């Protein structure tokens, strides 16, 4: 690279830094930036296009094009050369722009006289903010050094000015991380919360993207990379020899850390004027763009390795560790890319809300959040890069919406919603000791789901009859090794003590699918939800099943014990599992341990096949619990973790309700007690419809018992059943519209 151009590149970055430090209104500063770039690059035109929304780019500033086109010219993603750069995140460099594939002529800009075109993406850590363009009359391609220099400038713009805040006519340039942001994610735990951001892993903030002394920055980078390599070698040295998966990950780390190409590219960035920290971030963004386009899932997975290494390197360079010394705020809302159940439990009930960049409705974090009754929003894109510790944040777990640094009008409306929510909860407390008895005289037994000791205080406060589902896998998931039998027995004993004689249904270990034990080798399955999970694992690993059964029997200590096996697909699976229980009962009796006063063994009906089992199965089972979450996804062939399909299918569809009716009828033939367990049981309208069809036992989250009881006490189930059956005979797809109409005219206001 010529020394003259190297000097010009650093000079341009310094000019930008100085310009951005000067006061001025947003548009004035943005216009000044384009003038500086055009002058330094010796081009007639410099333009900045930013995303107005996910599919639209807007010309926000220009030097050389017609000023009246600013905030008027817009392009769809992929439209024209600018749209192509935005879509692919790959620079376009041509000496004859009108002849280039995809060129779109925009007469309002006056760009027809400019032949040469160079456009580069403006992005930060994979987040695409817009496109930076330079153009000139001279028909020539820009040199590699010029392309590289413009990429560096684009990166600095994204880092220094948060260009995403500038969109819109007359928009003022907000200071970094000062603008209000609304993020839409997915609802994983209902509820609303207001508080301050507490980052689980605070991201490193680069405050010095431009440096004047490249030699000093190169030396800082080399020393930091040396420390990084040493730390990876140390991790490899202490990794268990038998843990091949951990060794594979660490070897991938070492490969990246020792990559000469990686180090060379960062040193080239420093030569052009970046600081060591900014060089690391630039290469992280570039690698993200490359790997996200790769179809190979293994290579895309390496993104996590590269991100982790880059963050480690940035912490070495800046001295910013995970423990920043900041004090947790009084009303913390946890913000993280993702988090394990053990880490979330460490925070406990101090948290007001949780927002995750990743996650799923069935993840370990979601299960713990439900247990702690903490509002949770998942799949909130870019929340970890947008938020800083202490930021004001509003979390609507019911709608899956997050407001970061909200305006006062938004905060006021949100507080009104929180007040209404609190008022409703107070009203439900008054129903705690009253039965869920409909106007027709039918009483519905409402039970709560649980999985942690933290759940059990809700048993008395919610008014639940008992625990309809206690998830035993959480004790396995939050541990880094297989729990001992004595540890499990002590936990189950505390659960039964806390229940104070109320019935507790213990579901045996339900792992697999999205619940993977950290100390068991994960199975490489193309479709894990339909794979080796739940009872299938227990029957194939009888040692684990026997150990858990022994712990449950010993914990009962002469009290009633209720067991339930998950994901039964064939009667033989249930019969075999039941035999295991009886053998362990005989063994415990021989050892002199007290046996349960009464033993019930049931099955979860989560697969459609079990609904068609022979009569003998229903006679053999002491009770059946419909596992609504899994049953619905298998019935509709719609993955409940897939947001694109899971909401397409209605619980109140005629086909699904007809299937539920069939299960109710089969259990009635043999007198087998039947209940419904799942998210739909906690939705008042769905719960009322289930009750009307004959499901008189429902199990749900503790917070849902009040709303469900409140509705059931205000309706006549016989009338509702007649409405449902009449609508099912009309050939409609769903009874929901008719049911909602019925509720609006037939819900008594009797103070229930």
CORQUI-V316423 format. One record per helix or strand of 2 or more residues. SS is the DSSP state (hx for helix, st for strand). FROM is the first residue (numbers start at 1). LEN is the number of residues. If there is no record, write none. Layout:
BEGIN
SS|FROM|LEN  SS|FROM|LEN
END
This chain:
BEGIN
hx|3|19  hx|26|16  st|45|9  st|56|8  hx|67|3  st|74|3  hx|80|9  st|92|3  hx|97|3  hx|107|3  hx|111|3  st|116|9  st|127|10  hx|144|18  hx|163|4  st|181|4  st|186|4  st|192|8  hx|214|25  hx|244|14  hx|260|12  hx|276|17  hx|297|22  st|332|5  hx|341|10  st|353|4  hx|364|9  st|375|4  hx|383|4  st|392|5  st|401|4  hx|408|22  st|436|2  st|443|8  hx|453|10  st|467|5  hx|474|4  hx|485|15  st|504|4  hx|528|3  hx|535|6  hx|542|15  st|561|5  hx|571|20  st|599|7  hx|608|5  hx|615|6  st|623|5  hx|628|9  hx|654|17  st|673|5  hx|679|4  hx|684|10  st|697|4  hx|702|11  hx|717|12  hx|736|11
END
